[in-house]
């Protein structure tokens, strides 16, 4: 993938249904994805006498001869969620979280520079890159966003206590779906995983010695998938095939069993999640070029400092995204929407999406919603390119004053519906 890669598809449409009862909220998503294999992710392949990581991008994204691709990356759906605590999110959605210096942008800060940072680096969070954060996590005016000026731990802890963070749940076709969960994150000074344990881990590996684990040969013959079969388009069936390495089905790697040309083993074994990281359940199915995904969680959880608490009659800002075949910034995103649980919210912007920017979650009785009774909203998603919050608030931006005062919305800023990206 080059720095200037753009998807062929400028716009995706995400059909969305939202329902809730006295205890839980449910989302149901449908979107077209003609390329199969989006449930395969980050594989270790034995080729030409050594183990190699095939990670990013997927074969239908890579440029050039796809028969020689070296990537597998899962499909995903995610969304940012707020209860009005984060200034600017109602107006600008996910653009509020993207800043100069982040990974996958031309301005990406080097690993060494991040490691030397007092808060982010080796003596703090032990990170090697910069990911999403909200401007309130750094010093200065609410809109200022220099990653080098992150607030003190005491100030960040207070922001969390006050609910000044964004909720970020995610459904992952490989790393969470086989376990029946999503993964849960929140954005403050970094894109953090929630308390507890997510559905996946990372196994150690070496080009010569291979990985730590392989499949039990009683589960997968030869202890590994066959890369050559997948290269020919013969993917394991998403609904009942074996393609994820669940730790319960894993055994210690044995080169006498699984070290053969084309042997392919996931680098990311799956495990049982717990804690706040396991708040979201999820189930998705790919069939005939379309994903259908459901996500659900309790309205009230035990971890209010990393999860937004929900209630009937509440109004929230919501902005979804769909990821296909690649990670980082390569996805399609929505402008911000207002979502009311059983009530119609007020969205003050003058410009709206095709249909409405005001969504209503449908109340239902019983354990699960009857989706035939729940209205469908079609959400247009666009490729965001490299536009970031630093650009939007720069003195060079014609509307910087209105943006800094949160007097204009993303819809109004470009005075067009995302549907116009097709024109």
C-alpha positions in Angstrom: 0.0 0.0 0.0 1.4 3.4 -0.9 1.1 6.6 1.1 -1.4 7.8 -1.5 -3.6 4.8 -1.6 -7.3 5.5 -2.0 -10.1 3.0 -2.2 -11.9 2.5 -5.5 -15.2 3.0 -3.6 -15.6 6.6 -2.5 -18.7 5.9 -0.5 -20.3 3.0 1.4 -23.9 2.8 2.7 -24.4 1.3 6.1 -27.9 0.1 6.8 -28.5 0.6 10.6 -31.2 -0.5 13.0 -31.1 0.4 16.7 -33.4 -0.9 19.4 -33.4 -1.1 23.2 -35.4 -2.6 26.1 -35.2 -1.9 29.8 -31.8 -3.5 30.1 -29.9 -3.6 26.8 -29.2 -1.7 23.5 -28.9 -3.5 20.2 -27.4 -2.4 16.8 -27.9 -4.3 13.6 -25.7 -3.3 10.6 -25.8 -4.4 7.0 -23.3 -3.4 4.3 -22.2 -4.6 0.9 -18.8 -6.2 0.8 -18.3 -8.3 -2.4 -14.8 -9.5 -1.6 -14.8 -12.7 0.4 -12.2 -13.6 3.0 -12.6 -10.6 5.3 -12.6 -13.0 8.3 -8.9 -13.9 7.7 -6.4 -11.8 9.7 -2.7 -11.4 10.3 -1.2 -14.8 9.4 2.2 -16.4 9.9 3.1 -18.3 6.7 5.9 -20.8 6.1 7.4 -20.0 2.7 10.8 -20.6 1.2 12.2 -22.1 4.4 11.2 -19.4 6.9 8.1 -18.0 8.7 6.8 -14.6 7.4 4.0 -12.4 8.7 1.2 -11.7 6.2 -0.6 -8.8 7.8 -1.6 -5.7 5.9 -3.2 -5.1 3.4 -5.5 -7.9 2.2 -5.1 -9.3 -1.3 -8.0 -7.3 -2.8 -6.4 -4.0 -1.5 -2.8 -4.6 -2.5 -1.5 -3.0 -5.6 0.2 -4.9 -8.4 0.2 -8.7 -8.8 -2.4 -9.9 -6.2 -1.1 -13.5 -6.6 2.0 -12.4 -4.7 0.2 -10.6 -1.9 1.5 -10.8 1.7 -1.4 -9.5 3.7 -4.6 -10.6 5.4 -6.7 -8.0 7.4 -10.1 -8.5 8.9 -13.3 -6.6 8.1 -14.7 -4.5 11.0 -17.5 -2.2 12.0 -17.0 0.3 14.8 -18.5 3.5 16.2 -17.6 6.4 18.5 -20.2 7.3 21.1 -20.6 10.3 23.5 -23.2 11.6 25.9 -22.4 15.3 25.4 -19.3 15.4 27.6 -16.7 15.9 24.9 -16.9 19.4 23.4 -16.8 19.4 19.6 -17.7 15.8 19.1 -21.4 16.7 18.3 -20.2 19.0 15.6 -17.2 17.2 14.1 -17.4 13.5 15.1 -14.3 11.4 14.5 -12.4 14.2 12.9 -12.0 15.6 16.4 -9.8 12.6 17.3 -7.3 12.7 14.4 -4.2 14.9 14.7 -0.9 15.7 13.2 1.7 13.1 14.2 -0.7 10.1 14.2 0.2 6.8 12.7 -0.7 6.3 9.0 -0.6 10.1 8.3 2.2 11.7 6.3 3.1 13.5 9.5 3.5 10.2 11.5 5.9 10.6 14.5 8.7 8.1 14.6 8.7 5.3 17.1 11.9 6.6 18.8 10.3 10.0 19.3 7.2 8.4 20.9 9.3 6.2 23.1 11.1 9.2 24.5 7.8 11.0 25.4 7.3 11.3 29.1 3.7 10.2 29.1 3.4 8.0 26.0 6.8 6.4 25.9 8.9 3.9 27.8 8.5 5.6 31.2 4.7 6.0 30.8 2.2 4.1 28.6 4.9 2.2 26.8 3.5 3.1 23.4 5.4 3.2 20.1 3.0 5.3 18.0 0.3 8.0 18.4 -3.4 7.0 17.9 -6.7 8.7 18.4 -7.0 11.2 21.3 -9.3 14.1 22.1 -8.0 17.7 22.2 -9.3 18.0 25.8 -6.5 15.6 26.8 -3.8 18.2 26.0 -2.9 21.6 27.4 -4.3 24.8 26.1 -7.7 25.9 24.7 -10.3 23.1 24.3 -9.5 22.8 20.6 -5.7 22.8 20.8 -4.2 19.4 20.2 -0.4 19.2 20.3 0.3 15.6 21.4 3.6 16.7 23.0 1.5 18.6 25.6 -0.6 15.9 27.2 -2.1 16.8 30.6 -0.9 15.3 33.8 -2.1 12.0 35.1 -4.2 13.8 37.8 -5.9 15.9 35.2 -6.5 12.9 32.9 -8.0 10.8 35.8 -10.3 13.7 36.6 -11.5 13.9 33.0 -12.3 10.2 33.1 -14.2 10.6 36.3 -16.2 13.4 34.6 -16.9 11.3 31.6 -14.8 13.3 29.2 -13.8 10.5 26.9 -15.3 8.8 23.8 -16.6 5.3 23.8 -15.3 3.1 21.0 -16.8 -0.4 20.6 -15.7 -2.5 17.6 -16.8 -5.7 16.0 -14.0 -7.6 14.4 -14.6 -10.4 11.9 -11.6 -12.4 13.0 -10.4 -11.2 16.4 -13.8 -11.1 18.2 -16.6 -12.6 16.1 -15.7 -16.3 16.7 -15.9 -15.7 20.4 -19.3 -14.0 20.1 -18.1 -10.6 21.3 -17.0 -7.2 20.2 -14.0 -5.4 21.6 -14.3 -2.3 23.7 -12.1 0.8 23.8 -12.2 4.4 24.8 -10.5 7.5 23.6 -8.9 10.1 25.9 -5.1 10.7 25.6 -4.9 7.5 23.5 -7.1 4.8 22.1 -7.2 2.6 25.2 -8.6 -0.9 25.6 -11.2 -1.0 28.4 -10.5 -2.6 31.7 -10.2 -6.4 31.7 -9.2 -8.6 28.8 -10.1 -8.4 25.1 -10.8 -11.4 22.9 -7.4 -11.7 21.3 -3.7 -11.9 22.3 -0.5 -12.1 20.3 1.7 -15.1 20.1 5.5 -14.8 19.9 7.1 -16.0 16.7 10.5 -16.2 15.0 11.3 -16.6 11.3 13.4 -19.6 12.0 11.8 -21.2 15.1 8.2 -20.4 14.0 5.2 -19.5 16.3 4.4 -20.6 19.8 1.2 -22.3 18.9 -0.5 -24.2 16.1 -3.9 -25.9 15.8 -4.4 -29.3 17.4 -4.0 -31.6 14.4 -7.3 -33.2 15.5 -9.0 -29.9 14.8 -7.1 -28.8 11.7 -5.2 -31.4 9.7 -1.5 -30.7 9.7 -1.8 -28.1 12.4 -2.2 -25.2 10.0 -4.2 -23.8 7.1 -2.9 -24.1 3.6 -2.0 -20.7 2.2 -2.0 -21.9 -1.4 -5.6 -23.0 -1.1 -6.6 -19.6 0.3 -4.5 -17.9 -2.4 -6.7 -19.6 -4.9 -9.8 -18.2 -3.2 -10.7 -21.3 -1.2 -11.4 -19.6 2.1 -12.5 -21.5 5.2 -16.3 -21.1 5.5 -17.0 -18.0 7.6 -20.0 -19.6 9.3 -18.8 -23.1 10.2 -15.2 -23.4 9.1 -12.0 -23.1 11.2 -10.0 -20.0 10.5 -9.3 -18.5 14.0 -6.8 -20.1 16.5 -8.8 -20.4 19.7 -6.5 -21.1 22.6 -8.7 -24.1 23.6 -7.9 -25.6 20.2 -4.2 -24.7 20.3 -1.2 -26.8 21.1 2.5 -26.1 21.3 4.0 -25.6 17.8 5.7 -28.7 16.5 7.8 -28.2 13.3 7.5 -31.9 12.5 3.8 -31.4 12.1 3.1 -27.8 10.9 6.3 -26.7 9.1 5.5 -27.3 5.5 5.4 -25.0 2.5 2.4 -22.8 2.7 1.5 -23.7 6.3 -0.5 -20.7 7.7 -1.2 -20.0 11.4 -2.9 -16.9 12.9 -0.6 -14.6 14.8 -3.5 -13.5 17.0 -4.9 -16.4 19.1 -8.4 -15.9 20.6 -9.3 -16.1 24.3 -12.2 -15.5 26.6 -12.7 -11.8 27.4 -13.7 -10.4 30.8 -14.4 -7.1 32.5 -15.4 -3.9 30.8 -13.5 -5.1 27.7 -16.2 -7.8 27.3 -19.3 -5.4 27.7 -20.2 -5.7 24.0 -21.5 -9.0 22.5 -21.4 -9.4 18.8 -22.3 -11.8 15.9 -21.7 -11.3 12.2 -22.3 -13.3 9.1 -21.0 -12.8 5.6 -23.2 -14.2 2.9 -23.3 -13.5 -0.9 -21.4 -10.3 -0.7 -23.0 -8.7 2.4 -22.1 -8.5 6.1 -24.9 -8.6 8.6 -23.6 -7.8 12.1 -25.4 -7.4 15.5 -23.9 -5.8 18.5 -25.5 -5.4 21.9 -24.6 -4.5 25.6 -26.2 -3.6 28.9 -27.4 0.0 29.1 -25.7 0.3 32.5 -22.3 -1.3 33.1 -20.0 -1.6 36.1 -17.3 0.6 34.5 -18.5 4.2 34.0 -15.0 5.5 33.7 -14.4 3.8 30.4 -18.0 3.1 29.1 -20.8 5.6 28.5 -23.8 4.8 30.6 -27.1 4.8 28.7 -30.7 5.3 29.6 -34.2 5.6 28.1 -34.8 9.2 26.9 -31.1 9.9 26.7 -29.6 11.6 23.6 -26.1 10.7 22.4 -23.8 11.6 19.5 -22.9 8.6 17.3 -20.6 8.1 14.3 -19.9 4.7 12.8 -17.2 3.4 10.5 -16.6 0.4 8.3 -13.1 -1.1 7.8 -12.2 -3.4 4.9 -9.0 -5.2 4.1 -6.6 -2.8 5.8 -6.0 -1.1 9.2 -5.3 2.3 10.6 -6.8 5.2 8.6 -8.0 3.2 5.7 -11.7 3.0 6.4 -15.0 4.7 5.6 -16.6 7.0 8.2 -19.8 9.0 8.9 -20.4 12.5 9.8 -21.9 12.8 13.4 -25.5 11.8 14.1 -27.7 12.5 17.1 -29.3 9.3 18.6 -32.2 9.3 21.0 -33.3 6.3 23.0 -37.0 6.4 22.4 -37.0 10.2 21.8 -36.3 12.3 18.7 -33.2 14.4 19.3 -32.6 17.9 18.1 -29.7 18.3 15.7 -28.9 22.0 15.3 -27.0 21.8 12.0 -28.7 23.1 8.9 -27.4 20.3 6.7 -28.4 16.7 7.0 -27.6 13.3 5.5 -29.8 11.7 2.9 -32.8 11.1 5.1 -32.0 12.5 8.5 -29.2 13.2 11.0 -31.6 12.5 13.9 -31.8 8.8 14.7 -34.3 7.2 17.1 -33.6 3.8 18.8 -36.9 1.8 18.9 -38.1 0.5 22.3 -39.1 -3.1 22.5 -40.3 -5.7 25.0 -38.8 -9.1 25.4 -35.3 -10.4 25.2 -34.5 -9.6 21.5 -35.8 -7.1 19.0 -37.9 -8.1 16.1 -35.9 -6.4 13.4 -38.8 -6.4 11.0 -40.5 -3.9 13.3 -37.5 -1.6 13.7 -36.9 1.2 11.2 -33.7 1.2 9.0 -31.5 4.2 8.6 -29.1 4.3 5.7 -25.9 6.0 6.8 -23.5 7.2 4.1 -19.8 6.7 4.9 -16.9 8.4 3.1 -13.2 7.8 2.9 -11.7 10.6 5.1 -8.3 10.9 3.5 -5.7 12.7 5.6 -7.8 15.7 6.8 -7.2 16.0 10.5 -8.2 18.2 13.5 -4.9 20.1 13.2 -5.8 21.1 9.7 -9.4 22.2 10.6 -8.3 24.4 13.5 -5.2 25.9 11.7 -5.0 29.6 11.2 -4.8 28.8 7.5 -8.3 27.3 7.5 -10.9 29.8 6.2 -13.4 28.7 8.9 -11.0 28.2 11.8 -12.7 30.7 14.0 -16.1 29.1 13.6 -14.5 25.6 14.2 -12.7 26.7 17.3 -15.9 28.1 18.7 -17.9 25.0 17.7 -20.3 27.2 15.7 -20.4 25.0 12.6 -20.9 21.3 12.0 -19.0 18.9 9.7 -22.2 18.8 7.6 -22.2 22.6 7.2 -18.4 22.9 6.8 -18.5 21.2 3.4 -22.1 22.2 2.6 -22.9 18.9 1.1 -24.4 15.5 1.8 -21.8 12.6 1.7 -23.9 11.2 -1.1 -22.5 13.9 -3.3 -19.2 12.2 -3.2 -20.7 9.9 -5.8 -21.1 12.9 -8.2 
